Amino acid sequence: MSPGALFLIIGLLLVARVVIGLRPATIPDDKQRTAIREYLDAFIVAGIVALILMQFVVRTFWIPSGSMEPTLDVNDVLLANEVQYHLSNPKDGQIAVFAPPPQLGTTDFIKRVMAVPGDTFKVKDGDVYRNGVKLDEPYLPKGQRPNYDLEIKDYSIYVDGMALDPSRSQLPPKSAWQAPDRVPEGYYLMLGDNRNDSDDSHLWGFLRRDQFVDHAFFVFWPPKHVGALH
């Protein structure tokens, strides 16, 4: 539901509440009138709270592509926390909405945080290692592991043995790195769960901290997909 539609519903409820207050004869029975007033009051308050949340705390996000399948399907609708990344840094494994590098347009992306500042990271023979530990990734498409190798080393991201082109990728200068094989401060590595069909860090490099927008935490549409994101 859009904020506009919710605002309209709240307005209709307020009109009904005013009519009952000014013209009690519309519902002659006192007990019934009191009960209806209480229900209307509760719905109005709940609607106002929901509207405030939608405007300032939580927003909806529609999934336009299959890059996060099977975790998120095309046309899924999510709730995303707009406040969290103003108060705390992104964490490994979170699903985040972010502004992509400028060369990729202005439409927000959604991917999984795979490595944070200070992490080592590599993909080798279809397996993912963070800080030397092989990750268990039950969220990946069944039977489909990454068909590329990736490693952070020598102040760059190497994919299938070749360093990403700095002129076409988001890579900090060597002076901004704290170590040649770890994610630099202020940068993150993002991958889609559908690794082989995702426009992500293995193509365009690191994501800057200031590009994070929201933390996606709940799928609320369609009904068969309703549930928290982990």
One Martini backbone bead per residue (centre of mass of N, CA, C, O) as a GRO file, in nm:
protein
  230
    1MET     BB    1   0.096   0.036   0.023
    2SER     BB    2   0.060   0.357  -0.018
    3PRO     BB    3   0.068   0.657   0.136
    4GLY     BB    4  -0.178   0.771  -0.017
    5ALA     BB    5  -0.379   0.544   0.050
    6LEU     BB    6  -0.353   0.565   0.357
    7PHE     BB    7  -0.444   0.860   0.380
    8LEU     BB    8  -0.730   0.811   0.269
    9ILE     BB    9  -0.825   0.612   0.486
   10ILE     BB   10  -0.787   0.800   0.726
   11GLY     BB   11  -0.985   1.014   0.625
   12LEU     BB   12  -1.240   0.834   0.628
   13LEU     BB   13  -1.228   0.765   0.929
   14LEU     BB   14  -1.250   1.057   1.031
   15VAL     BB   15  -1.524   1.117   0.909
   16ALA     BB   16  -1.676   0.897   1.061
   17ARG     BB   17  -1.605   1.001   1.345
   18VAL     BB   18  -1.737   1.280   1.319
   19VAL     BB   19  -2.025   1.193   1.253
   20ILE     BB   20  -2.073   1.036   1.518
   21GLY     BB   21  -2.017   1.283   1.705
   22LEU     BB   22  -2.238   1.488   1.571
   23ARG     BB   23  -2.437   1.217   1.487
   24PRO     BB   24  -2.561   0.985   1.693
   25ALA     BB   25  -2.827   0.898   1.534
   26THR     BB   26  -2.690   0.707   1.323
   27ILE     BB   27  -2.641   0.541   1.611
   28PRO     BB   28  -2.858   0.470   1.854
   29ASP     BB   29  -2.682   0.268   1.989
   30ASP     BB   30  -2.463   0.313   2.242
   31LYS     BB   31  -2.281   0.057   2.238
   32GLN     BB   32  -2.229   0.055   1.933
   33ARG     BB   33  -2.112   0.341   1.913
   34THR     BB   34  -1.873   0.297   2.106
   35ALA     BB   35  -1.741   0.063   1.954
   36ILE     BB   36  -1.694   0.212   1.685
   37ARG     BB   37  -1.522   0.441   1.801
   38GLU     BB   38  -1.292   0.259   1.906
   39TYR     BB   39  -1.216   0.135   1.635
   40LEU     BB   40  -1.156   0.396   1.485
   41ASP     BB   41  -0.936   0.500   1.672
   42ALA     BB   42  -0.744   0.260   1.634
   43PHE     BB   43  -0.713   0.285   1.322
   44ILE     BB   44  -0.609   0.574   1.314
   45VAL     BB   45  -0.356   0.535   1.483
   46ALA     BB   46  -0.234   0.304   1.316
   47GLY     BB   47  -0.220   0.467   1.050
   48ILE     BB   48  -0.033   0.694   1.149
   49VAL     BB   49   0.201   0.515   1.229
   50ALA     BB   50   0.241   0.386   0.950
   51LEU     BB   51   0.295   0.652   0.799
   52ILE     BB   52   0.547   0.732   0.956
   53LEU     BB   53   0.711   0.482   0.890
   54MET     BB   54   0.698   0.514   0.575
   55GLN     BB   55   0.837   0.805   0.576
   56PHE     BB   56   1.096   0.755   0.810
   57VAL     BB   57   1.170   0.422   0.843
   58VAL     BB   58   0.990   0.270   0.622
   59ARG     BB   59   1.017   0.092   0.312
   60THR     BB   60   0.949   0.002  -0.005
   61PHE     BB   61   1.065  -0.283  -0.219
   62TRP     BB   62   1.113  -0.371  -0.553
   63ILE     BB   63   1.178  -0.654  -0.749
   64PRO     BB   64   1.331  -0.647  -1.083
   65SER     BB   65   1.519  -0.909  -1.041
   66GLY     BB   66   1.723  -1.226  -1.034
   67SER     BB   67   1.990  -1.167  -0.844
   68MET     BB   68   1.841  -1.299  -0.557
   69GLU     BB   69   1.807  -1.573  -0.628
   70PRO     BB   70   1.585  -1.737  -0.412
   71THR     BB   71   1.533  -1.519  -0.194
   72LEU     BB   72   1.446  -1.323  -0.441
   73ASP     BB   73   1.186  -1.236  -0.640
   74VAL     BB   74   1.027  -1.129  -0.885
   75ASN     BB   75   0.802  -0.890  -0.735
   76ASP     BB   76   0.886  -0.855  -0.475
   77VAL     BB   77   0.805  -0.715  -0.146
   78LEU     BB   78   0.964  -0.492   0.075
   79LEU     BB   79   1.113  -0.417   0.382
   80ALA     BB   80   1.295  -0.111   0.473
   81ASN     BB   81   1.545   0.029   0.667
   82GLU     BB   82   1.625   0.383   0.690
   83VAL     BB   83   1.801   0.405   0.972
   84GLN     BB   84   2.026   0.196   1.039
   85TYR     BB   85   2.272   0.324   0.854
   86HIS     BB   86   2.284   0.581   1.052
   87LEU     BB   87   2.370   0.398   1.324
   88SER     BB   88   2.504   0.159   1.151
   89ASN     BB   89   2.687  -0.081   1.018
   90PRO     BB   90   2.730  -0.302   0.801
   91LYS     BB   91   2.682  -0.656   0.769
   92ASP     BB   92   2.748  -0.962   0.733
   93GLY     BB   93   2.471  -1.088   0.528
   94GLN     BB   94   2.323  -0.855   0.455
   95ILE     BB   95   2.044  -0.693   0.305
   96ALA     BB   96   2.094  -0.432   0.062
   97VAL     BB   97   2.026  -0.101  -0.015
   98PHE     BB   98   2.164   0.083  -0.306
   99ALA     BB   99   2.374   0.293  -0.463
  100PRO     BB  100   2.520   0.284  -0.745
  101PRO     BB  101   2.736   0.329  -0.953
  102PRO     BB  102   2.715   0.580  -1.181
  103GLN     BB  103   2.741   0.394  -1.448
  104LEU     BB  104   2.449   0.236  -1.348
  105GLY     BB  105   2.288   0.468  -1.239
  106THR     BB  106   1.987   0.539  -1.010
  107THR     BB  107   1.894   0.265  -0.940
  108ASP     BB  108   1.843   0.067  -0.697
  109PHE     BB  109   2.004  -0.183  -0.524
  110ILE     BB  110   2.025  -0.549  -0.436
  111LYS     BB  111   2.231  -0.706  -0.185
  112ARG     BB  112   2.494  -0.882  -0.036
  113VAL     BB  113   2.694  -0.878   0.232
  114MET     BB  114   3.035  -1.017   0.215
  115ALA     BB  115   3.229  -0.761   0.290
  116VAL     BB  116   3.421  -0.586   0.520
  117PRO     BB  117   3.621  -0.402   0.676
  118GLY     BB  118   3.915  -0.622   0.695
  119ASP     BB  119   3.846  -0.833   0.503
  120THR     BB  120   3.877  -1.133   0.361
  121PHE     BB  121   3.840  -1.252   0.005
  122LYS     BB  122   3.707  -1.551  -0.173
  123VAL     BB  123   3.672  -1.729  -0.488
  124LYS     BB  124   3.687  -2.099  -0.512
  125ASP     BB  125   3.554  -2.339  -0.687
  126GLY     BB  126   3.258  -2.219  -0.571
  127ASP     BB  127   3.384  -2.107  -0.312
  128VAL     BB  128   3.356  -1.923  -0.001
  129TYR     BB  129   3.590  -1.686   0.158
  130ARG     BB  130   3.613  -1.558   0.497
  131ASN     BB  131   3.879  -1.526   0.674
  132GLY     BB  132   3.944  -1.842   0.579
  133VAL     BB  133   3.632  -1.918   0.575
  134LYS     BB  134   3.401  -2.132   0.483
  135LEU     BB  135   3.092  -2.087   0.350
  136ASP     BB  136   2.756  -2.120   0.434
  137GLU     BB  137   2.509  -2.117   0.146
  138PRO     BB  138   2.170  -2.175   0.141
  139TYR     BB  139   2.077  -1.923  -0.059
  140LEU     BB  140   2.161  -2.060  -0.299
  141PRO     BB  141   2.128  -2.201  -0.580
  142LYS     BB  142   2.068  -2.506  -0.663
  143GLY     BB  143   2.366  -2.617  -0.812
  144GLN     BB  144   2.477  -2.299  -0.801
  145ARG     BB  145   2.782  -2.182  -0.848
  146PRO     BB  146   3.031  -2.001  -0.896
  147ASN     BB  147   3.194  -1.934  -1.229
  148TYR     BB  148   3.408  -1.774  -1.051
  149ASP     BB  149   3.695  -1.612  -0.957
  150LEU     BB  150   3.794  -1.444  -0.642
  151GLU     BB  151   4.023  -1.170  -0.529
  152ILE     BB  152   4.184  -1.001  -0.275
  153LYS     BB  153   4.463  -0.821  -0.419
  154ASP     BB  154   4.695  -0.597  -0.485
  155TYR     BB  155   4.486  -0.356  -0.461
  156SER     BB  156   4.243  -0.554  -0.562
  157ILE     BB  157   4.019  -0.714  -0.791
  158TYR     BB  158   4.012  -1.055  -0.882
  159VAL     BB  159   3.902  -1.207  -1.195
  160ASP     BB  160   4.023  -1.470  -1.325
  161GLY     BB  161   4.323  -1.321  -1.275
  162MET     BB  162   4.191  -1.030  -1.317
  163ALA     BB  163   4.196  -0.706  -1.289
  164LEU     BB  164   4.018  -0.455  -1.241
  165ASP     BB  165   3.923  -0.173  -1.398
  166PRO     BB  166   3.963   0.140  -1.268
  167SER     BB  167   3.794   0.301  -1.497
  168ARG     BB  168   3.528   0.078  -1.444
  169SER     BB  169   3.572   0.089  -1.131
  170GLN     BB  170   3.533   0.068  -0.770
  171LEU     BB  171   3.847   0.188  -0.665
  172PRO     BB  172   4.076   0.256  -0.453
  173PRO     BB  173   4.347   0.388  -0.379
  174LYS     BB  174   4.631   0.269  -0.244
  175SER     BB  175   4.632   0.484  -0.003
  176ALA     BB  176   4.342   0.357   0.117
  177TRP     BB  177   4.489   0.113   0.210
  178GLN     BB  178   4.578  -0.115   0.478
  179ALA     BB  179   4.577  -0.366   0.278
  180PRO     BB  180   4.618  -0.568  -0.010
  181ASP     BB  181   4.393  -0.816   0.116
  182ARG     BB  182   4.175  -0.593   0.217
  183VAL     BB  183   3.915  -0.427   0.297
  184PRO     BB  184   3.867  -0.114   0.296
  185GLU     BB  185   3.797   0.160   0.438
  186GLY     BB  186   3.462   0.235   0.340
  187TYR     BB  187   3.420  -0.065   0.224
  188TYR     BB  188   3.236  -0.306   0.009
  189LEU     BB  189   3.115  -0.638  -0.061
  190MET     BB  190   2.889  -0.730  -0.332
  191LEU     BB  191   2.637  -0.994  -0.369
  192GLY     BB  192   2.449  -1.203  -0.534
  193ASP     BB  193   2.285  -1.502  -0.502
  194ASN     BB  194   2.286  -1.497  -0.822
  195ARG     BB  195   2.597  -1.504  -0.920
  196ASN     BB  196   2.561  -1.557  -1.253
  197ASP     BB  197   2.318  -1.304  -1.237
  198SER     BB  198   2.504  -1.038  -1.131
  199ASP     BB  199   2.539  -0.691  -1.065
  200ASP     BB  200   2.849  -0.664  -0.908
  201SER     BB  201   3.159  -0.667  -0.758
  202HIS     BB  202   3.276  -0.856  -0.993
  203LEU     BB  203   3.238  -0.591  -1.195
  204TRP     BB  204   3.250  -0.291  -1.003
  205GLY     BB  205   3.335  -0.345  -0.712
  206PHE     BB  206   3.310  -0.141  -0.464
  207LEU     BB  207   3.131  -0.016  -0.184
  208ARG     BB  208   3.035   0.259  -0.040
  209ARG     BB  209   2.915   0.367   0.253
  210ASP     BB  210   2.737   0.619   0.129
  211GLN     BB  211   2.547   0.411  -0.056
  212PHE     BB  212   2.375   0.335   0.160
  213VAL     BB  213   2.022   0.300   0.252
  214ASP     BB  214   1.905  -0.003   0.320
  215HIS     BB  215   1.754  -0.258   0.528
  216ALA     BB  216   1.649  -0.564   0.448
  217PHE     BB  217   1.385  -0.766   0.647
  218PHE     BB  218   1.102  -0.801   0.468
  219VAL     BB  219   0.849  -1.003   0.328
  220PHE     BB  220   0.501  -0.905   0.208
  221TRP     BB  221   0.528  -0.985  -0.110
  222PRO     BB  222   0.387  -1.244  -0.150
  223PRO     BB  223   0.232  -1.457   0.067
  224LYS     BB  224   0.434  -1.706   0.004
  225HIS     BB  225   0.696  -1.501   0.100
  226VAL     BB  226   0.647  -1.442   0.381
  227GLY     BB  227   0.923  -1.294   0.567
  228ALA     BB  228   1.218  -1.303   0.703
  229LEU     BB  229   1.542  -1.181   0.671
  230HIS     BB  230   1.885  -1.345   0.703
   0.00000   0.00000   0.00000
